[in-house]
Amino acid sequence: MSVQDKVLMRKIKKRETQKLRLLQQRESEKLKKASKASESEESVEGVGKGVKRQVDTTTNNGPENGPSKTKRKKTKKKKDVDSEDNNTVEDPGTVDPTADDSNNENRLALKKEPIYVGVDDSKQEATVSGLEQGYIACPSDKRLLVLFTFLKKNRKKKVMVFFSSCMSVKFHHELFNYIDLPVMCIHGKQKQNKRTTTFFQFCNAETGILLCTDVAARGLDIPAVDWIVQYDPPDDPKEYIHRVGRTARGEGGSGHALLMLRPKELGFLRYLKQAKVPLNEFEFSWSKIADIQAQLENLIGRNYFLNTSAKEAFKAYVRAYDSHHLKTIFDISTLDLAEVALSFGFKVPPAVDLNVAAKKGKRPEKSRKGGGGFGVIKTVSKYMPSYNKQGSHF
């Protein structure tokens, strides 16, 4: 049962309790009313008998005085009864609801036996049946090459690629368009009119590639999306479900979803399994990956604008990884920054203004050496190599 359903059931229970109290109060008032009415009748009856005896025994007063006194006494008692009627409790069905409750909830609360209607907890899968989902275990240094190869192969289809930060979207958008792989992008740092224009452009296109952050994970109805690629893993299974929900939409819809994980991140599959998300391991021919690493490093090294964008994207990726909710799976101390740097076109990792935890709860000091905007990141775990002053690996 979801949180909203639980809140609704609590409101229903509260209304039922209020209704029961009102009914009890009403019954109590009715009993009091009946008791007082019976006492009034007895009193009026006694007065009537006295008046009758007075009329019978006293002949000088005439018949007019007696009945008039009796009528006045009866009128007085009737007023008392009428005043009691005005103090009775209203029917619970006419009680005004509080201002913050909807009419539907009020009507539901007044029902004797409300029926709970919720999601199908016994459903075998949390995603639609027409969605084929899978993952690949990919080392950090091969991620960009795998993504480039995949997009090249599926450039005639409609593909959405999710990243963890706006700067990553910006860098990959600039890089792919520079090397003749046309892509569009949507992220939170764009102006609203730019996002809107790109959104409708992608919606109306029969084929295309859209790079985006989670700003496009909810509320967007994009038709005929063939592939959802999660280049950077989501924060939790719910975010995963929202992302893949951009494809296989509508009755009978179909689509594909690919999740890219590092070998040390495969524990995330347990959380997806608990959330009833079925994933299979996709087979990938590593021999067919485009070998453009040397050209990529050369391009990033000599192009100032791409170099600057790549540095910002690298830093944003590391910071986003450090802020991941599932620390036991996405542990930054296991992240090989040298391999990550290769996926951004760097031979040497740029300096990041982030204290990477060597141990849980502790943050080591960061040294900044060298020139040209590059720095040396200290060895913080057995997974991260050391570098000398020139940045060469030993």
C-alpha positions as CSV (number, residue, x, y, z in Angstrom):
1,M,0.0,0.0,0.0
2,S,1.5,3.4,-1.0
3,V,1.8,6.4,1.3
4,Q,-1.1,8.2,-0.4
5,D,-3.3,5.2,0.1
6,K,-2.4,5.0,3.8
7,V,-3.2,8.7,4.3
8,L,-6.5,8.2,2.6
9,M,-7.4,5.3,4.7
10,R,-6.5,7.2,7.9
11,K,-8.8,10.0,6.8
12,I,-11.6,7.6,6.1
13,K,-11.2,6.0,9.6
14,K,-11.2,9.5,11.1
15,R,-14.5,10.4,9.3
16,E,-16.1,7.1,10.4
17,T,-15.1,7.8,14.0
18,Q,-16.6,11.3,13.8
19,K,-19.8,9.9,12.2
20,L,-20.2,7.4,15.0
21,R,-19.8,10.0,17.7
22,L,-22.4,12.2,16.0
23,L,-24.8,9.4,15.8
24,Q,-24.3,8.5,19.5
25,Q,-24.8,12.1,20.5
26,R,-27.9,12.3,18.4
27,E,-29.4,9.2,20.1
28,S,-28.5,10.6,23.5
29,E,-30.3,13.9,22.7
30,K,-33.3,12.0,21.4
31,L,-33.6,10.1,24.7
32,K,-33.3,13.3,26.7
33,K,-36.0,14.9,24.5
34,A,-38.3,11.9,24.9
35,S,-37.8,11.9,28.6
36,K,-38.5,15.6,29.0
37,A,-41.6,15.3,26.7
38,S,-43.0,12.5,28.8
39,E,-42.5,14.6,32.0
40,S,-44.2,17.6,30.3
41,E,-47.2,15.4,29.3
42,E,-47.6,14.2,32.9
43,S,-47.4,17.7,34.2
44,V,-50.0,19.0,31.7
45,E,-52.3,16.0,32.5
46,G,-52.1,16.8,36.2
47,V,-52.9,20.5,35.6
48,G,-55.8,19.5,33.4
49,K,-57.3,17.3,36.1
50,G,-57.0,20.1,38.7
51,V,-58.7,22.5,36.3
52,K,-61.5,20.0,35.7
53,R,-62.1,19.6,39.4
54,Q,-62.1,23.4,39.9
55,V,-64.7,23.8,37.1
56,D,-66.9,21.1,38.6
57,T,-66.8,22.5,42.1
58,T,-66.8,26.2,41.4
59,T,-69.9,27.3,39.5
60,N,-69.4,31.1,40.1
61,N,-66.3,31.5,37.9
62,G,-67.8,30.1,34.7
63,P,-66.3,27.8,32.2
64,E,-64.2,30.5,30.5
65,N,-61.5,30.9,33.2
66,G,-60.6,27.2,33.5
67,P,-59.9,26.4,29.9
68,S,-58.0,29.6,29.4
69,K,-55.6,28.7,32.3
70,T,-55.2,25.2,30.9
71,K,-54.4,26.6,27.4
72,R,-51.8,28.9,28.8
73,K,-50.0,26.1,30.7
74,K,-50.1,23.9,27.6
75,T,-48.6,26.7,25.4
76,K,-45.8,27.2,27.9
77,K,-44.9,23.6,27.9
78,K,-45.0,23.5,24.1
79,K,-42.5,26.3,23.9
80,D,-40.1,24.4,26.2
81,V,-40.4,21.4,24.0
82,D,-39.8,23.5,20.8
83,S,-36.7,25.0,22.4
84,E,-35.3,21.5,23.1
85,D,-36.0,20.6,19.4
86,N,-33.8,23.5,18.3
87,N,-30.8,22.2,20.4
88,T,-30.7,18.8,18.8
89,V,-27.7,17.6,16.7
90,E,-28.0,17.7,12.9
91,D,-28.0,14.7,10.8
92,P,-24.3,13.6,10.2
93,G,-25.0,13.6,6.5
94,T,-25.5,17.4,6.6
95,V,-22.3,18.2,8.6
96,D,-20.1,20.6,6.7
97,P,-16.7,19.1,5.9
98,T,-13.4,20.8,6.6
99,A,-12.2,23.2,3.9
100,D,-9.1,21.1,3.0
101,D,-11.0,17.9,2.2
102,S,-12.2,17.1,-1.2
103,N,-15.9,16.2,-1.9
104,N,-14.9,12.7,-2.9
105,E,-13.2,12.0,0.4
106,N,-16.2,13.3,2.3
107,R,-18.6,11.1,0.4
108,L,-16.3,8.1,0.9
109,A,-16.0,8.8,4.6
110,L,-19.8,8.7,5.1
111,K,-20.1,5.2,3.5
112,K,-20.7,2.4,6.0
113,E,-18.2,0.0,4.4
114,P,-15.8,1.7,2.0
115,I,-14.0,-0.5,-0.4
116,Y,-10.2,0.0,-0.7
117,V,-9.0,0.1,-4.3
118,G,-5.2,0.2,-4.8
119,V,-2.4,-1.1,-7.1
120,D,-2.1,-4.8,-7.8
121,D,0.5,-5.8,-5.2
122,S,0.6,-9.3,-6.6
123,K,1.8,-8.0,-10.0
124,Q,4.8,-9.9,-11.2
125,E,6.6,-7.0,-12.8
126,A,6.8,-3.2,-12.1
127,T,7.3,-2.3,-15.8
128,V,5.1,-3.0,-18.8
129,S,5.4,-6.4,-20.6
130,G,6.3,-4.9,-23.9
131,L,9.6,-3.5,-22.5
132,E,12.7,-5.6,-23.1
133,Q,15.3,-4.6,-20.4
134,G,18.9,-5.6,-19.9
135,Y,22.2,-4.4,-18.6
136,I,25.9,-4.7,-19.5
137,A,28.9,-4.7,-17.1
138,C,31.3,-2.1,-18.6
139,P,34.6,-0.9,-17.1
140,S,34.8,2.9,-16.7
141,D,37.5,3.4,-19.3
142,K,35.3,1.7,-22.0
143,R,32.0,3.5,-21.2
144,L,32.3,6.3,-23.8
145,L,33.5,3.9,-26.5
146,V,30.6,1.6,-25.9
147,L,28.1,4.4,-25.9
148,F,29.5,5.9,-29.1
149,T,29.4,2.4,-30.8
150,F,25.8,1.8,-29.7
151,L,24.6,5.2,-30.9
152,K,26.4,4.9,-34.2
153,K,24.6,1.5,-34.8
154,N,21.2,2.9,-33.7
155,R,21.4,6.3,-35.2
156,K,18.3,5.5,-37.4
157,K,16.2,4.8,-34.4
158,K,14.8,7.0,-31.6
159,V,17.0,6.8,-28.6
160,M,17.1,8.6,-25.2
161,V,20.3,8.6,-23.1
162,F,20.2,9.6,-19.4
163,F,23.2,11.2,-17.6
164,S,23.7,12.1,-13.9
165,S,24.5,15.8,-14.5
166,C,23.8,18.7,-16.7
167,M,27.5,19.2,-17.5
168,S,27.8,15.6,-18.7
169,V,24.9,16.1,-21.1
170,K,26.4,19.4,-22.3
171,F,29.9,17.8,-23.0
172,H,28.6,14.7,-24.7
173,H,26.2,16.8,-26.8
174,E,29.1,19.0,-28.0
175,L,31.5,16.1,-28.5
176,F,29.1,13.9,-30.5
177,N,28.0,16.7,-32.8
178,Y,31.6,17.7,-33.3
179,I,32.5,14.2,-34.5
180,D,29.5,14.0,-36.9
181,L,27.1,12.1,-34.6
182,P,24.0,14.3,-34.6
183,V,22.3,14.5,-31.1
184,M,19.9,16.8,-29.2
185,C,20.0,17.5,-25.5
186,I,17.7,18.6,-22.7
187,H,19.0,19.5,-19.2
188,G,18.1,21.7,-16.3
189,K,20.5,24.5,-17.1
190,Q,18.8,25.3,-20.4
191,K,16.2,28.0,-20.7
192,Q,12.6,26.9,-20.8
193,N,12.0,27.9,-24.4
194,K,15.1,26.0,-25.5
195,R,14.0,22.8,-23.7
196,T,10.5,23.2,-25.1
197,T,11.8,23.6,-28.7
198,T,14.1,20.6,-28.4
199,F,11.3,18.5,-26.8
200,F,8.9,19.1,-29.7
201,Q,11.6,18.6,-32.2
202,F,12.4,15.2,-30.8
203,C,8.7,14.3,-30.5
204,N,8.0,15.1,-34.1
205,A,11.2,13.3,-35.4
206,E,10.9,9.7,-36.6
207,T,14.6,9.1,-35.6
208,G,17.0,10.9,-33.4
209,I,19.1,10.8,-30.3
210,L,18.3,12.8,-27.2
211,L,20.8,13.2,-24.4
212,C,19.1,14.3,-21.1
213,T,19.1,14.4,-17.3
214,D,16.3,13.3,-15.1
215,V,14.4,16.5,-16.0
216,A,13.1,14.4,-18.9
217,A,12.4,11.3,-16.8
218,R,8.9,12.2,-15.7
219,G,5.8,13.8,-17.2
220,L,7.0,13.8,-20.9
221,D,4.9,11.8,-23.4
222,I,7.3,11.2,-26.2
223,P,6.0,8.8,-29.0
224,A,7.8,5.9,-30.5
225,V,11.0,5.8,-28.4
226,D,12.9,2.7,-29.4
227,W,15.7,2.7,-26.8
228,I,16.3,4.1,-23.3
229,V,20.0,4.0,-22.4
230,Q,20.9,4.8,-18.8
231,Y,24.6,5.8,-19.2
232,D,24.8,6.9,-15.6
233,P,22.8,4.6,-13.1
234,P,19.8,6.1,-11.4
235,D,19.6,7.0,-7.7
236,D,17.1,4.2,-6.9
237,P,14.8,1.7,-8.6
238,K,11.9,4.2,-8.7
239,E,14.0,6.6,-10.8
240,Y,14.9,3.7,-13.0
241,I,11.2,2.9,-13.6
242,H,10.5,6.5,-14.4
243,R,13.3,6.6,-16.9
244,V,12.3,3.5,-18.8
245,G,8.7,4.7,-18.7
246,R,9.5,7.0,-21.6
247,T,9.3,4.0,-24.0
248,A,6.8,1.2,-24.6
249,R,4.0,3.6,-23.8
250,G,0.3,2.9,-24.5
251,E,-1.5,-0.3,-24.9
252,G,0.6,-2.8,-26.9
253,G,3.6,-0.5,-26.9
254,S,7.1,-2.0,-27.1
255,G,10.6,-0.7,-26.5
256,H,14.1,-1.6,-25.2
257,A,16.1,-0.4,-22.1
258,L,19.8,-0.7,-21.5
259,L,21.5,-0.1,-18.1
260,M,25.3,0.4,-18.1
261,L,27.0,-0.6,-14.8
262,R,30.5,-0.9,-13.7
263,P,31.5,-4.4,-12.5
264,K,31.5,-3.2,-8.9
265,E,28.0,-1.7,-9.3
266,L,26.2,-5.0,-10.1
267,G,24.8,-5.1,-6.6
268,F,22.3,-2.6,-7.8
269,L,20.5,-5.4,-9.6
270,R,19.4,-6.8,-6.2
271,Y,17.5,-3.6,-5.6
272,L,15.9,-3.7,-9.0
273,K,14.9,-7.3,-8.4
274,Q,13.2,-6.4,-5.1
275,A,11.3,-3.7,-7.0
276,K,10.1,-6.3,-9.5
277,V,12.2,-5.0,-12.4
278,P,13.3,-8.0,-14.6
279,L,16.7,-7.5,-16.2
280,N,18.7,-9.8,-18.4
281,E,22.4,-9.4,-19.2
282,F,22.8,-8.2,-22.8
283,E,25.6,-9.7,-24.8
284,F,28.0,-7.2,-26.3
285,S,30.7,-7.9,-28.8
286,W,33.7,-6.1,-27.4
287,S,35.7,-6.8,-30.5
288,K,33.3,-4.5,-32.5
289,I,33.7,-1.5,-30.2
290,A,35.0,1.6,-32.1
291,D,38.7,2.1,-31.2
292,I,38.7,5.9,-31.1
293,Q,40.4,6.4,-27.7
294,A,43.6,7.9,-29.1
295,Q,41.7,10.2,-31.5
296,L,39.4,11.2,-28.6
297,E,42.3,12.1,-26.3
298,N,44.0,14.1,-29.1
299,L,40.8,16.0,-29.8
300,I,40.2,16.9,-26.1
301,G,43.8,17.9,-25.7
302,R,43.9,20.4,-28.6
303,N,40.4,21.8,-28.6
304,Y,40.1,24.4,-25.8
305,F,36.3,24.5,-25.7
306,L,35.9,20.7,-25.6
307,N,38.7,20.4,-23.0
308,T,36.9,22.9,-20.7
309,S,33.6,21.2,-21.2
310,A,35.1,17.8,-20.5
311,K,36.7,19.0,-17.3
312,E,33.5,20.4,-16.0
313,A,31.7,17.1,-17.0
314,F,34.3,15.0,-15.3
315,K,34.0,17.0,-12.0
316,A,30.2,16.9,-12.2
317,Y,30.2,13.1,-12.7
318,V,32.5,12.5,-9.6
319,R,30.4,14.8,-7.4
320,A,27.2,13.2,-8.5
321,Y,28.7,9.8,-7.8
322,D,29.7,10.9,-4.4
323,S,26.2,12.1,-3.6
324,H,24.6,8.8,-4.7
325,H,22.0,7.5,-2.2
326,L,23.1,3.9,-2.3
327,K,26.6,4.3,-0.9
328,T,27.1,0.6,-0.4
329,I,26.8,0.0,-4.1
330,F,28.1,3.3,-5.6
331,D,31.1,3.7,-3.3
332,I,33.4,6.5,-4.6
333,S,36.4,4.9,-2.8
334,T,36.1,2.1,-5.4
335,L,36.0,4.5,-8.3
336,D,39.2,4.5,-10.4
337,L,39.5,8.1,-11.4
338,A,42.2,7.3,-14.0
339,E,39.8,5.0,-15.8
340,V,36.9,7.5,-15.4
341,A,39.2,10.2,-16.9
342,L,39.8,8.1,-20.0
343,S,36.0,8.1,-20.6
344,F,36.1,11.9,-20.8
345,G,39.2,11.9,-23.1
346,F,41.9,12.6,-20.5
347,K,45.1,10.7,-20.0
348,V,45.4,12.3,-16.5
349,P,42.4,13.0,-14.3
350,P,41.6,16.7,-13.8
351,A,41.6,18.0,-10.2
352,V,38.3,17.8,-8.6
353,D,37.3,20.1,-5.7
354,L,36.1,17.1,-3.7
355,N,37.6,15.2,-0.8
356,V,37.2,11.6,-1.8
357,A,36.7,9.4,1.3
358,A,39.5,6.9,1.8
359,K,37.6,5.4,4.7
360,K,34.0,5.7,5.7
361,G,33.5,8.9,7.6
362,K,36.9,10.3,6.9
363,R,38.1,12.6,4.1
364,P,41.8,12.8,3.2
365,E,43.5,16.0,2.1
366,K,43.8,16.6,-1.6
367,S,47.1,17.8,-3.2
368,R,47.2,20.0,-6.3
369,K,50.3,19.8,-8.3
370,G,51.3,20.2,-11.9
371,G,50.1,22.9,-14.4
372,G,47.7,23.5,-17.2
373,G,44.6,23.1,-15.0
374,F,45.4,19.4,-14.2
375,G,46.1,18.2,-10.8
376,V,47.2,15.1,-9.0
377,I,44.7,13.1,-6.9
378,K,46.2,11.2,-4.0
379,T,45.8,7.5,-3.8
380,V,42.8,7.0,-1.6
381,S,42.3,3.3,-2.0
382,K,43.9,0.2,-3.5
383,Y,41.8,0.7,-6.7
384,M,43.3,4.1,-7.5
385,P,46.9,4.5,-8.9
386,S,49.5,7.1,-8.0
387,Y,50.9,9.7,-10.2
388,N,54.2,11.6,-10.2
389,K,54.5,15.4,-10.7
390,Q,54.4,15.1,-14.5
391,G,51.3,13.0,-14.3
392,S,52.7,9.9,-15.7
393,H,51.5,6.6,-14.3
394,F,54.0,4.4,-12.5
